Amino acid sequence: MHLRLRFFLIMFILGCIYRIAEYKGYFALSNYEIISDSPELEKRLWEVFPNRCIKFWPYIYWDAKGFEEFLMRDIPVNVRTEIKFTGKIKTVIKYLQSWLKVEWRGHIWSISRDGRMWLADESEENKLIWKLPESANIGDEFNLQINLNGIFRAPFSTEIMRRFQNDFENYEWFKNANEITWERRAGYDLFKLQINNAKQNLEIHVQREKYLGQDLGEIIQEIYKRALREGGNKVIDATYEGKVLLRKL
């Protein structure tokens, strides 16, 4: 009985201290820094920032994860909050960088390097568009309508695109591509690159598995230069065992 009474007494005293501190503003949020990419991001952060953290800053220990996750589901950003024991608090909110642009299910999407996906903005600087098959390795649980206005994990693997881009992104023919179509043919991944300009249309078809041990990027680069010199619409066909063909489109 005495222990229970003592417990309630301690809780009562702590509650009184909390109310007095709240009323006097002893623990009000004051030493708070926001680092953001734009005033709009800072404004959005304040719109979802918990009121109780403003009145009593220690609550942020429990609430930070909640508003960080909410913002990262709502807009394409990374959010990180650092809390010092002294009460100094810093929130960093930065836009996600578009790493891949993907055309899928009738929409153009951006994908970040950590695999988050959102509807692409026309102002984003990434002219290369990957075209994926409608059924690109997803489960039935993906609801397109729900995700049109949010940020979510890409419902398909980006590893194949990552490897292809890492292998060839430094070559001129890859840098000049407007779009890449990825599909499966006879058990192999087939990549079709479109390169369109005012004078010439080129296609490059690539099945990497058929050129193991060869510097395929350099081989295509030499044939690409030849195609530019010759002019006319051409196909660079790297889908044969050990050889790359140049033919008319």
N, C-alpha and C positions, 0 to 999 in steps of 0.2 A: 504493500500500500504506500509505504514511504517512498519507494523507488518510483512508482507511478506519479505520485504527487510531485516529486522532484523533477521528473521528466516534463510534466505539464508546466511547471514553474519555469524551467529553463526555456521551453518553447515560447512561453508567454513573454519572457524577458527578451528573447531574440526577436520575437515579433514586434515588440515595442521599439527595440533598437532600429529594426528595419523601417518601421513607419516613420520614426523621427528622422532617420537618415534620408528617407525618400522625401519627406516634407521639407527638410532643410536643404536637400540637394547635395548632400555630402558625397553620394556615389553617382551623381548624374554624369552622363556621358559627356566628356569635355575634351579628352586627349585622343581624338579620333581623326585619322588621316585616310582619305580616299584617293587612290591613284587610278585614273581611268583614261581610256582612249578618247573620250568625248564627254561634253557636258550632259548629253542625253543619257549616257550610261550611268553617270552619277545620279541624275534625276530618277532613273528607274530603280536604282539601288535604294534610294530614300523612300520610294513608294512602297517597297516591300520590307523595309527595315522595321523590326519589332519595336513598338512603342515602349514596351517595358524595359528594353535595353537602353533607351534614352534616359529613362528615370533612374535605372539601377544597372550600371554598366556590367557587373559580374554575370548578369543573365546571358551575355553574349557567348560565354563559354558553352552554353547549351543550345543557343539559338543560331549560331553562325552557320553550322552545317545545313540547317533547314533553309535559310534564305539563299545560301550559295547554290544548293541543288535546285531550288525553284528557279533562280535566274538562269542556270545552265540548261534547264529544260525549256525555258521561255524564249531566250534569245541566244544567238551563237557567240557565247563568251566563255572565258575561263574566269573563275572567281576564287580568290584565296584570301582568307582572313588570318592575320597574325596577331596574337594577343600576348602582351608582356605582363608579368606579375605586377608591375608598377601601375598598370591601368592604361598604358599606351597601346592603342589598337590601330591596326592598319588593314584596310581592305584594298586589294588590287583586282581590278576588273578590266579585262582586255578582250578585244574581239578575237574570235577564232580566225585563223588564216585558212583560206580555201586551198586545199592541196590538189584535189581532183574535182573536176566537173563531170557529172554523169547524167545522161539522158535515160530515164527509166520510168516506165508506167505513165508516159505522157507528160512528164515534168522534167525540168532541169534542176539537178540537186548539186550542192557543194558538199564535199567531204573533207574533214580535217585529217591531219596525220594520225590523230588518236582514234579515228573511226567514227566521229560524230557527224551527223548528216542533217542538212536543212535545205529548204527551198533556196535556190541560188538567186542572188540579186544581180540585176543587169549591170550594175556598176563594178562588180567584182572582176579583177584583172586575171582572167584565166581563159584564154580563147580556146584551148584544146578541150574537146568534149568527148568523153567516153560514151559509147552507146552499148547498153547492156540488153540481153534478152529479158523479156517480161518476167520470166520465172527464175531470175538469177538467185538460186540457192536460198530461198526464204521459206519460212514456215507459215502455216495458215493464220498464226496469231497476229501477223502484221496487218494493221488497219490503216490504209492509206489516208482515209478521211481524217482520222484522229491526228495523224502526224503531219498533215499539210502545214499547220501553223506552229509547229513545235520543233525542238531539237531532240534527236534520238540517235541511238546506236545504229549504224548501217546494218540492215537485216541480211546482208550477204557479205561474203569474205572479200576484202580488198587486197589480199596478199598477192594474188596473181597479177593484178594491175600494178601493185607496188614493185614487184620484181621486174616486170617488163619496163616500167618507167625508169627504175634505177639503172637498168642495164643500158638503156639507149638514149636517155634524156640529153646527153651531151653532144649527140650527133645532129648535124644540120638538118637532115631529113626528118628527124623526130621533132625538132624545134619548129619546123615549118608546117607541121601537120595541123589541120583544122579539127579533125575528129578521128576517133579510133573505134571501130566496131569489134567487139570481142564475142566470139562464138565458139562452139565445139564442132569439129569435123573429123570423122573417122577416128575418134578417140584422142585427138590432139586439140590443144587450144589454138585457135586461128585468130590472128589480129589483122584487121584491114585498116590501113591509114589512108586518109584522104588529104591530098595537098592541092589546094585550089588557089590559083592566082589569075591575074588578068590575061596572061598569055598561054597558060598551060594547066591541064588537070592531070594529076598523077595519083595512082593508087600503089600502095606497097602492101603485099600480103606476106605475113610472117608466121611460120610454125617453127619455133625455136628448137623443139625436140629433135628435128631432123638435121641439125647442124652442130651437134655436140663436139666440143673440142675445136671449133672454128670461130674466128673473130667475125661473127655474122654482122655486127654493127658496121665494121670497117668495109666488109664486102658490099653491103648495101650502099654505103656512102660513096664508094667508087662508081657503082652503077647509077646512083642518083645523079652524080655530077655529069655522067655521060648522057643521061636522059635530058638534063637541062640543056646541054650543048646541042643535042640533036633536035630539040623542040618537039611539038606535037604531044598529044595525049598518050600516056604510056602506063603500063603496069610493070612494077618490079615484083617478080613472083619468087618469093623465098619459101616455097612449100614443097620443094623437091629434095631428095636425099643428096646433100653435099653440093648442090649447084643452085645458082640464082639466075633466073631468066629475065630478060627485058623484052617486052612485046607491046604491040599497039593496044590501046584501050578500045 
